[in-house]
Amino acid sequence: MAKLNSKGKSRDGYRYEVCRECGKEWNIARGQYIPPAGYLCPACTYGRKGARAYENNTEHGAGGRKRRS
């Protein structure tokens, strides 16, 4: 898979962007807004949200779900 710079390259009528975190190439919507910092793929976005939620839970002493006895 060829790496592309994050300028919204088009190939075969589709738009591709390279994730700024993992470097993988992703097919995205033509009109999708890309922030100046670069594209962030769904996998990296999900990972960031999960890490942030974990930090918030451990920070406040929640520690996760409790089991019923």
Biopython code that builds the backbone (N, CA, C, O; Angstrom):
import numpy as np
from Bio.PDB.StructureBuilder import StructureBuilder

atoms = [
    (1, "MET", "N", (0.849, -1.168, 0.000)),
    (1, "MET", "CA", (0.000, 0.000, 0.000)),
    (1, "MET", "C", (0.897, 1.234, 0.000)),
    (1, "MET", "O", (1.745, 1.390, 0.878)),
    (2, "ALA", "N", (0.713, 2.083, -0.958)),
    (2, "ALA", "CA", (1.541, 3.280, -1.060)),
    (2, "ALA", "C", (1.087, 4.324, -0.047)),
    (2, "ALA", "O", (-0.110, 4.553, 0.125)),
    (3, "LYS", "N", (2.038, 4.946, 0.614)),
    (3, "LYS", "CA", (1.708, 6.016, 1.561)),
    (3, "LYS", "C", (1.509, 7.310, 0.788)),
    (3, "LYS", "O", (2.237, 7.601, -0.162)),
    (4, "LEU", "N", (0.533, 8.066, 1.199)),
    (4, "LEU", "CA", (0.243, 9.340, 0.566)),
    (4, "LEU", "C", (0.362, 10.442, 1.595)),
    (4, "LEU", "O", (0.157, 10.218, 2.789)),
    (5, "ASN", "N", (0.695, 11.636, 1.126)),
    (5, "ASN", "CA", (0.688, 12.745, 2.078)),
    (5, "ASN", "C", (-0.756, 13.139, 2.336)),
    (5, "ASN", "O", (-1.643, 12.796, 1.554)),
    (6, "SER", "N", (-0.998, 13.849, 3.413)),
    (6, "SER", "CA", (-2.358, 14.154, 3.838)),
    (6, "SER", "C", (-2.905, 15.373, 3.083)),
    (6, "SER", "O", (-3.127, 16.427, 3.679)),
    (7, "LYS", "N", (-3.114, 15.227, 1.802)),
    (7, "LYS", "CA", (-3.643, 16.318, 0.988)),
    (7, "LYS", "C", (-4.898, 15.897, 0.246)),
    (7, "LYS", "O", (-5.302, 16.571, -0.701)),
    (8, "GLY", "N", (-5.528, 14.799, 0.651)),
    (8, "GLY", "CA", (-6.765, 14.365, 0.011)),
    (8, "GLY", "C", (-6.558, 13.843, -1.390)),
    (8, "GLY", "O", (-7.249, 14.281, -2.309)),
    (9, "LYS", "N", (-5.644, 12.934, -1.587)),
    (9, "LYS", "CA", (-5.362, 12.376, -2.903)),
    (9, "LYS", "C", (-6.557, 11.584, -3.404)),
    (9, "LYS", "O", (-7.275, 10.957, -2.624)),
    (10, "SER", "N", (-6.758, 11.619, -4.694)),
    (10, "SER", "CA", (-7.869, 10.916, -5.305)),
    (10, "SER", "C", (-7.334, 9.818, -6.206)),
    (10, "SER", "O", (-6.374, 10.015, -6.951)),
    (11, "ARG", "N", (-7.976, 8.650, -6.122)),
    (11, "ARG", "CA", (-7.580, 7.531, -6.969)),
    (11, "ARG", "C", (-8.837, 6.749, -7.301)),
    (11, "ARG", "O", (-9.597, 6.388, -6.402)),
    (12, "ASP", "N", (-9.063, 6.488, -8.554)),
    (12, "ASP", "CA", (-10.230, 5.734, -9.017)),
    (12, "ASP", "C", (-11.546, 6.367, -8.550)),
    (12, "ASP", "O", (-12.522, 5.659, -8.302)),
    (13, "GLY", "N", (-11.570, 7.669, -8.433)),
    (13, "GLY", "CA", (-12.789, 8.360, -8.031)),
    (13, "GLY", "C", (-13.044, 8.377, -6.530)),
    (13, "GLY", "O", (-14.092, 8.855, -6.096)),
    (14, "TYR", "N", (-12.117, 7.871, -5.732)),
    (14, "TYR", "CA", (-12.263, 7.848, -4.279)),
    (14, "TYR", "C", (-11.209, 8.729, -3.637)),
    (14, "TYR", "O", (-10.152, 8.964, -4.223)),
    (15, "ARG", "N", (-11.484, 9.215, -2.449)),
    (15, "ARG", "CA", (-10.551, 10.074, -1.726)),
    (15, "ARG", "C", (-9.877, 9.282, -0.613)),
    (15, "ARG", "O", (-10.532, 8.540, 0.119)),
    (16, "TYR", "N", (-8.578, 9.445, -0.495)),
    (16, "TYR", "CA", (-7.804, 8.730, 0.512)),
    (16, "TYR", "C", (-7.012, 9.705, 1.368)),
    (16, "TYR", "O", (-6.519, 10.721, 0.878)),
    (17, "GLU", "N", (-6.896, 9.385, 2.646)),
    (17, "GLU", "CA", (-6.079, 10.160, 3.576)),
    (17, "GLU", "C", (-5.230, 9.188, 4.380)),
    (17, "GLU", "O", (-5.580, 8.018, 4.535)),
    (18, "VAL", "N", (-4.115, 9.687, 4.887)),
    (18, "VAL", "CA", (-3.228, 8.892, 5.730)),
    (18, "VAL", "C", (-3.391, 9.367, 7.166)),
    (18, "VAL", "O", (-3.325, 10.564, 7.445)),
    (19, "CYS", "N", (-3.606, 8.415, 8.079)),
    (19, "CYS", "CA", (-3.784, 8.738, 9.487)),
    (19, "CYS", "C", (-2.496, 9.312, 10.056)),
    (19, "CYS", "O", (-1.409, 8.805, 9.782)),
    (20, "ARG", "N", (-2.622, 10.363, 10.844)),
    (20, "ARG", "CA", (-1.442, 11.010, 11.419)),
    (20, "ARG", "C", (-0.830, 10.193, 12.554)),
    (20, "ARG", "O", (0.322, 10.432, 12.918)),
    (21, "GLU", "N", (-1.566, 9.235, 13.125)),
    (21, "GLU", "CA", (-1.052, 8.428, 14.226)),
    (21, "GLU", "C", (-0.468, 7.102, 13.746)),
    (21, "GLU", "O", (0.691, 6.798, 14.029)),
    (22, "CYS", "N", (-1.264, 6.311, 13.021)),
    (22, "CYS", "CA", (-0.817, 4.965, 12.644)),
    (22, "CYS", "C", (-0.199, 4.907, 11.254)),
    (22, "CYS", "O", (0.497, 3.943, 10.935)),
    (23, "GLY", "N", (-0.437, 5.917, 10.418)),
    (23, "GLY", "CA", (0.157, 5.957, 9.085)),
    (23, "GLY", "C", (-0.563, 5.114, 8.045)),
    (23, "GLY", "O", (-0.091, 5.000, 6.914)),
    (24, "LYS", "N", (-1.699, 4.518, 8.406)),
    (24, "LYS", "CA", (-2.450, 3.715, 7.444)),
    (24, "LYS", "C", (-3.267, 4.606, 6.528)),
    (24, "LYS", "O", (-3.677, 5.703, 6.906)),
    (25, "GLU", "N", (-3.494, 4.118, 5.322)),
    (25, "GLU", "CA", (-4.270, 4.847, 4.332)),
    (25, "GLU", "C", (-5.741, 4.468, 4.465)),
    (25, "GLU", "O", (-6.077, 3.287, 4.549)),
    (26, "TRP", "N", (-6.615, 5.471, 4.485)),
    (26, "TRP", "CA", (-8.044, 5.248, 4.662)),
    (26, "TRP", "C", (-8.831, 5.906, 3.553)),
    (26, "TRP", "O", (-8.490, 7.002, 3.106)),
    (27, "ASN", "N", (-9.900, 5.233, 3.099)),
    (27, "ASN", "CA", (-10.827, 5.779, 2.127)),
    (27, "ASN", "C", (-11.833, 6.602, 2.918)),
    (27, "ASN", "O", (-12.473, 6.089, 3.836)),
    (28, "ILE", "N", (-11.974, 7.876, 2.569)),
    (28, "ILE", "CA", (-12.873, 8.757, 3.321)),
    (28, "ILE", "C", (-13.890, 9.404, 2.384)),
    (28, "ILE", "O", (-13.760, 9.322, 1.162)),
    (29, "ALA", "N", (-14.891, 10.040, 2.957)),
    (29, "ALA", "CA", (-15.916, 10.731, 2.180)),
    (29, "ALA", "C", (-15.301, 11.926, 1.464)),
    (29, "ALA", "O", (-14.389, 12.572, 1.981)),
    (30, "ARG", "N", (-15.802, 12.208, 0.287)),
    (30, "ARG", "CA", (-15.250, 13.322, -0.505)),
    (30, "ARG", "C", (-15.327, 14.659, 0.216)),
    (30, "ARG", "O", (-14.384, 15.448, 0.160)),
    (31, "GLY", "N", (-16.430, 14.918, 0.886)),
    (31, "GLY", "CA", (-16.631, 16.210, 1.529)),
    (31, "GLY", "C", (-16.199, 16.268, 2.984)),
    (31, "GLY", "O", (-16.450, 17.262, 3.667)),
    (32, "GLN", "N", (-15.554, 15.217, 3.464)),
    (32, "GLN", "CA", (-15.178, 15.170, 4.879)),
    (32, "GLN", "C", (-14.142, 16.239, 5.212)),
    (32, "GLN", "O", (-13.168, 16.425, 4.483)),
    (33, "TYR", "N", (-14.366, 16.938, 6.324)),
    (33, "TYR", "CA", (-13.438, 17.971, 6.783)),
    (33, "TYR", "C", (-12.233, 17.313, 7.441)),
    (33, "TYR", "O", (-12.376, 16.418, 8.274)),
    (34, "ILE", "N", (-11.048, 17.767, 7.057)),
    (34, "ILE", "CA", (-9.805, 17.283, 7.653)),
    (34, "ILE", "C", (-9.184, 18.456, 8.405)),
    (34, "ILE", "O", (-8.893, 19.482, 7.791)),
    (35, "PRO", "N", (-8.971, 18.337, 9.716)),
    (35, "PRO", "CA", (-8.385, 19.439, 10.479)),
    (35, "PRO", "C", (-6.942, 19.711, 10.048)),
    (35, "PRO", "O", (-6.288, 18.833, 9.484)),
    (36, "PRO", "N", (-6.448, 20.911, 10.308)),
    (36, "PRO", "CA", (-5.074, 21.266, 9.921)),
    (36, "PRO", "C", (-4.016, 20.325, 10.506)),
    (36, "PRO", "O", (-2.956, 20.149, 9.906)),
    (37, "ALA", "N", (-4.285, 19.722, 11.657)),
    (37, "ALA", "CA", (-3.325, 18.800, 12.279)),
    (37, "ALA", "C", (-3.232, 17.487, 11.519)),
    (37, "ALA", "O", (-2.268, 16.743, 11.703)),
    (38, "GLY", "N", (-4.214, 17.180, 10.662)),
    (38, "GLY", "CA", (-4.201, 15.953, 9.878)),
    (38, "GLY", "C", (-5.342, 15.023, 10.238)),
    (38, "GLY", "O", (-6.037, 15.213, 11.236)),
    (39, "TYR", "N", (-5.520, 14.005, 9.395)),
    (39, "TYR", "CA", (-6.609, 13.036, 9.550)),
    (39, "TYR", "C", (-6.311, 12.058, 10.685)),
    (39, "TYR", "O", (-5.176, 11.606, 10.839)),
    (40, "LEU", "N", (-7.318, 11.739, 11.464)),
    (40, "LEU", "CA", (-7.210, 10.743, 12.529)),
    (40, "LEU", "C", (-8.233, 9.651, 12.216)),
    (40, "LEU", "O", (-9.434, 9.917, 12.186)),
    (41, "CYS", "N", (-7.761, 8.420, 11.981)),
    (41, "CYS", "CA", (-8.630, 7.322, 11.556)),
    (41, "CYS", "C", (-9.559, 6.870, 12.675)),
    (41, "CYS", "O", (-9.336, 7.204, 13.839)),
    (42, "PRO", "N", (-10.612, 6.103, 12.328)),
    (42, "PRO", "CA", (-11.551, 5.615, 13.342)),
    (42, "PRO", "C", (-10.887, 4.750, 14.419)),
    (42, "PRO", "O", (-11.251, 4.841, 15.592)),
    (43, "ALA", "N", (-9.929, 3.924, 14.036)),
    (43, "ALA", "CA", (-9.261, 3.055, 15.013)),
    (43, "ALA", "C", (-8.498, 3.878, 16.048)),
    (43, "ALA", "O", (-8.583, 3.596, 17.243)),
    (44, "CYS", "N", (-7.764, 4.880, 15.609)),
    (44, "CYS", "CA", (-7.004, 5.722, 16.532)),
    (44, "CYS", "C", (-7.927, 6.602, 17.367)),
    (44, "CYS", "O", (-7.655, 6.844, 18.543)),
    (45, "THR", "N", (-9.012, 7.082, 16.773)),
    (45, "THR", "CA", (-9.986, 7.885, 17.510)),
    (45, "THR", "C", (-10.603, 7.055, 18.625)),
    (45, "THR", "O", (-10.727, 7.523, 19.757)),
    (46, "TYR", "N", (-10.992, 5.815, 18.304)),
    (46, "TYR", "CA", (-11.588, 4.924, 19.299)),
    (46, "TYR", "C", (-10.591, 4.631, 20.422)),
    (46, "TYR", "O", (-10.965, 4.618, 21.595)),
    (47, "GLY", "N", (-9.335, 4.398, 20.072)),
    (47, "GLY", "CA", (-8.300, 4.135, 21.074)),
    (47, "GLY", "C", (-8.083, 5.309, 22.004)),
    (47, "GLY", "O", (-7.897, 5.129, 23.207)),
    (48, "ARG", "N", (-8.105, 6.507, 21.455)),
    (48, "ARG", "CA", (-7.931, 7.709, 22.280)),
    (48, "ARG", "C", (-9.098, 7.888, 23.241)),
    (48, "ARG", "O", (-8.903, 8.218, 24.411)),
    (49, "LYS", "N", (-10.324, 7.668, 22.736)),
    (49, "LYS", "CA", (-11.506, 7.823, 23.589)),
    (49, "LYS", "C", (-11.488, 6.809, 24.718)),
    (49, "LYS", "O", (-11.822, 7.135, 25.857)),
    (50, "GLY", "N", (-11.097, 5.571, 24.405)),
    (50, "GLY", "CA", (-11.036, 4.526, 25.428)),
    (50, "GLY", "C", (-9.997, 4.844, 26.485)),
    (50, "GLY", "O", (-10.244, 4.654, 27.676)),
    (51, "ALA", "N", (-8.843, 5.323, 26.063)),
    (51, "ALA", "CA", (-7.778, 5.673, 27.007)),
    (51, "ALA", "C", (-8.205, 6.849, 27.882)),
    (51, "ALA", "O", (-7.926, 6.876, 29.081)),
    (52, "ARG", "N", (-8.873, 7.806, 27.279)),
    (52, "ARG", "CA", (-9.326, 8.974, 28.027)),
    (52, "ARG", "C", (-10.384, 8.577, 29.055)),
    (52, "ARG", "O", (-10.366, 9.069, 30.183)),
    (53, "ALA", "N", (-11.300, 7.695, 28.674)),
    (53, "ALA", "CA", (-12.338, 7.243, 29.598)),
    (53, "ALA", "C", (-11.714, 6.481, 30.759)),
    (53, "ALA", "O", (-12.133, 6.643, 31.905)),
    (54, "TYR", "N", (-10.716, 5.653, 30.471)),
    (54, "TYR", "CA", (-10.043, 4.889, 31.526)),
    (54, "TYR", "C", (-9.351, 5.835, 32.505)),
    (54, "TYR", "O", (-9.430, 5.649, 33.720)),
    (55, "GLU", "N", (-8.670, 6.855, 31.968)),
    (55, "GLU", "CA", (-7.997, 7.830, 32.831)),
    (55, "GLU", "C", (-8.996, 8.543, 33.722)),
    (55, "GLU", "O", (-8.740, 8.740, 34.910)),
    (56, "ASN", "N", (-10.124, 8.928, 33.162)),
    (56, "ASN", "CA", (-11.144, 9.633, 33.943)),
    (56, "ASN", "C", (-11.711, 8.745, 35.045)),
    (56, "ASN", "O", (-11.939, 9.215, 36.160)),
    (57, "ASN", "N", (-11.943, 7.464, 34.744)),
    (57, "ASN", "CA", (-12.500, 6.549, 35.751)),
    (57, "ASN", "C", (-11.519, 6.297, 36.877)),
    (57, "ASN", "O", (-11.912, 6.317, 38.043)),
    (58, "THR", "N", (-10.262, 6.063, 36.565)),
    (58, "THR", "CA", (-9.286, 5.766, 37.610)),
    (58, "THR", "C", (-8.935, 7.023, 38.394)),
    (58, "THR", "O", (-8.604, 6.946, 39.578)),
    (59, "GLU", "N", (-9.004, 8.166, 37.748)),
    (59, "GLU", "CA", (-8.692, 9.441, 38.390)),
    (59, "GLU", "C", (-9.701, 9.765, 39.491)),
    (59, "GLU", "O", (-9.335, 10.311, 40.532)),
    (60, "HIS", "N", (-10.965, 9.428, 39.261)),
    (60, "HIS", "CA", (-12.024, 9.751, 40.207)),
    (60, "HIS", "C", (-12.379, 8.593, 41.127)),
    (60, "HIS", "O", (-13.330, 8.684, 41.903)),
    (61, "GLY", "N", (-11.633, 7.521, 41.046)),
    (61, "GLY", "CA", (-11.859, 6.398, 41.939)),
    (61, "GLY", "C", (-12.995, 5.487, 41.540)),
    (61, "GLY", "O", (-13.393, 4.627, 42.326)),
    (62, "ALA", "N", (-13.531, 5.648, 40.343)),
    (62, "ALA", "CA", (-14.653, 4.793, 39.927)),
    (62, "ALA", "C", (-14.172, 3.364, 39.710)),
    (62, "ALA", "O", (-14.806, 2.425, 40.190)),
    (63, "GLY", "N", (-13.079, 3.183, 39.005)),
    (63, "GLY", "CA", (-12.486, 1.863, 38.821)),
    (63, "GLY", "C", (-13.250, 0.913, 37.925)),
    (63, "GLY", "O", (-12.792, -0.208, 37.705)),
    (64, "GLY", "N", (-14.363, 1.302, 37.413)),
    (64, "GLY", "CA", (-15.092, 0.425, 36.508)),
    (64, "GLY", "C", (-16.423, -0.015, 37.086)),
    (64, "GLY", "O", (-16.870, 0.492, 38.115)),
    (65, "ARG", "N", (-17.051, -0.970, 36.406)),
    (65, "ARG", "CA", (-18.364, -1.443, 36.823)),
    (65, "ARG", "C", (-18.236, -2.411, 37.988)),
    (65, "ARG", "O", (-17.266, -3.161, 38.099)),
    (66, "LYS", "N", (-19.235, -2.373, 38.846)),
    (66, "LYS", "CA", (-19.245, -3.281, 39.977)),
    (66, "LYS", "C", (-20.193, -4.438, 39.666)),
    (66, "LYS", "O", (-21.224, -4.256, 39.019)),
    (67, "ARG", "N", (-19.833, -5.605, 40.130)),
    (67, "ARG", "CA", (-20.664, -6.776, 39.905)),
    (67, "ARG", "C", (-21.731, -6.877, 40.984)),
    (67, "ARG", "O", (-21.541, -6.501, 42.140)),
    (68, "ARG", "N", (-22.861, -7.406, 40.540)),
    (68, "ARG", "CA", (-23.904, -7.679, 41.514)),
    (68, "ARG", "C", (-23.630, -9.020, 42.175)),
    (68, "ARG", "O", (-23.142, -9.950, 41.534)),
    (69, "SER", "N", (-23.942, -9.111, 43.447)),
    (69, "SER", "CA", (-23.727, -10.386, 44.161)),
    (69, "SER", "C", (-24.897, -11.297, 44.042)),
    (69, "SER", "O", (-24.876, -12.402, 44.583)),
]
sb = StructureBuilder()
sb.init_structure("model")
sb.init_model(0)
sb.init_chain("A")
sb.init_seg("    ")
for serial, (resi, resn, name, xyz) in enumerate(atoms, 1):
    if name == "N":
        sb.init_residue(resn, " ", resi, " ")
    sb.init_atom(name, np.array(xyz, "f"), 0.0, 1.0, " ", f" {name:<3s}", serial, name[0])
structure = sb.get_structure()
